[in-house]
Amino acid sequence: MNLTPKEQERLTVFMAAELARRRKERGVALNHPESVAYISDWCFERGRDGWSVAEIRAEATQLLDPEDVMEGVPEMVDIIQVEPTFPDGTKLVTVHDPIRSSEAVDPGSDDEAAADGGDPTDADESADEEGDA
């Protein structure tokens, strides 16, 4: 079996995520790499399932609570970026503040956009438009 570097990286993420899933099921707090792998693998699989980037971005913030991870991990993981394969190709998925407390604002609400100073999807779209110019 010959794997490309990208395929090797994907399998590494899967293995780390599988370890994280088992530890989470046992109630063991996840460390930084396990937390990132857990969320990243979930995003990769939703892309393969045909979810939209917006759906993945919104739901990925609901996977882990600060109680699921070691102290300090939520502050260390402020952004996760992955490139899942979708039915129409690969796309960049950016998840901001992926480990949120249960009191966090709903990712689909207007309150989050106001707290961030605007609609987070506007920033992604404007960056895409700048790249097209």
N, C-alpha and C positions, 0 to 999 in steps of 0.2 A: 504494500500500500504506500503510495507516494502522496504526501500531503503538502500543500503549499504553506508558506509561512502564515497566511491568514487562517487557513484551516487548523493549523497547529495551535494558533492563538485561541481560536474559538473552542477547541477541545480543552485547552487549559482553563478557560473561563468556565466551561461546563463542569469540569472536575472540581474546581474550587466552589462553584455554586452548589454542587451536589453535597459536598462536605458541609457547606453552610446550611443547607436545608435540613440535613440530618441533625446538626447541632441545634438549630432553631427548634426542631421538633422535640428535642430533649430538654429544651429550656436553657441551653448554654448561650450566653451572650456572644454575639458575633464581633470579630475584630474588623479592622479597616478593610483588608483585602477580601475577607469573606462577605462583608456587607456590599462592597462594590460588585463582586462577582454575582451575588444573589440577585441584585437588581439588574445588572447587565444581562445575565442569562435570561431573565424573565422578559426583558425588552427584545432580545434576539428572537425568542420564541414567538412573541406576539407579532413581530414583523413577519415571520414565516406563516403565521396564521392569517395574515391579511389585515391586521388592525391598522388604523391610520396613525400617523406620527402624533397627532394631537391626542388620540385616545391613549396611546402608550405613555406619552409625556404626563398626562393627567393621572392615570392609574398607577404609574410607577412610584409616585409619592405616597401611596397608600400601603406599600408592601411592608415596610419596617417602621417601627416606632422607636423612640430613644430607649425604651425598656428592652428592646430586642438586641441591642448592641452594647458594647463596652463603653464605659464612661469616656467622653471626649470624641467618640467616633462621629456623632452627628455634626460636630463643628469641623471635623477634618474632611468630611464628604459634602462639599457645597455644590458640586456639579458632577454629573456623570454624562459622558458622551459616548455613544455607540453607533455603529453603522449596521443595523440589521438588514437582512435581505428580505425585500418585500416582493410580492408577485410581479411588480414592474421594475425591479432593480433595487440597489442599495440606496439608503437615505440616512442622513445624519439625524439622530435623535438626541436632543439635549434635555436632560432632566435637572432642573434647578432645585436645590435643597431637598434631596430625595428622602432624607430621614427626618420626618416632621413629627412633632408631638401631636397627640390626639386633639389638642385644642387648636391646632393650626387651621388656618382658613381653608375652606374647600377650594381645590384648584380650579374649579369652574365658576367660582363666584366673582362678582365685580369687586368685592372687598379686597381680594388678593391683588388685582390690577391696581387698585388705588394705593395699596400699601407699597407696591413696588414702583409707583410713579407712572404707571401706564400698563397697557395690555402686553403681557410677555410675548404673545404671538406677533405683535407689531414689530418687536425688535428682530425676531427671526426673519420676518418678511422683508423688513427694510434692509437687513444685511444681504438677503438674497438679491434684492433689487440693485444694491450698490455693486455686487459682484457681476451683475449683468451689464452694467454701464460700460 
